[in-house]
Amino acid sequence: MRKQIAAANWKMNLTLQQGEKLLDDIIVLPHQLNEYQQAIFAVPFPYLIMAQHKIEGKKNVFIAAQNCYNKKSGAYTGETSVEMLLSIGVHHVVLGHSERREYFNESNQLLAEKVNICLENNVTPIFCCGEALSVREANAQNEFVAKQLQESLFHLSAEQIQKVVIAYEPIWAIGTGKTATSAQAQEIHQFIRSQFANKYGATIADNISILYGGSVKANNAKELFSQTDVDGGLVGGASLNAEEFNTIINSLK
Ligand code: 13P
């Protein structure tokens, strides 16, 4: 059975002290996460070790990096390797966020390489995809997202693809307060799952967690997560508030 996941993406927000307090405030609350539910915190690089310590011993709670490099090691000033993440106990990485695609020119090809290096090292990529408003207005979102999946993921084996978490994040819903309706989310999530089913078969497609991201809040999480093919959320703004994010965690199916 696939996992239901509430993932926080702090992006480039909070000081160390604010981050520590936020994690304390969230983790102190009793979450009854069953074995099919997870909470993941994608925190800025300088806070990974702190965050990793905070969640030590917590079941089904994980820390993620927000990026990694596509090379093993070497003269790449300013970059962070998967091996470095592993050495501090981090086993999850957000890849291909639309902000990285847009501001740092991350291409589908580069992301395929990042996905590969993660999987070679048993690190779970949380792979983001999703279309801009102009694409949605042209009703071309399915083709757009299918291309992102094909070019970054479809070279993977059936065994590998099941280790990837997908986050569908329509760019027009990120940080805008404009959430996709639960029907819109279900429609494209179902389409995404059908793409995996076509390529890898229905059983494997059924095992892949597909998160929704884009203005997920405490007051809409339950409705979004209740959709058949929505397996939780990747949350920006609302993950910076303990009460909001706790409610989102507790909205998992
Ligand atoms: P918001 O929840 O702030 O819209 O951000 C979504 C996002 O980009 C998560 O990765």
Residues whose N, C-alpha, C, O or C-beta is under 5 A from the ligand:
A	BS01	13P	N9 A173 I174 G175 T176 G213 G214 S215 V216 L234 V235 G236 G237 A238
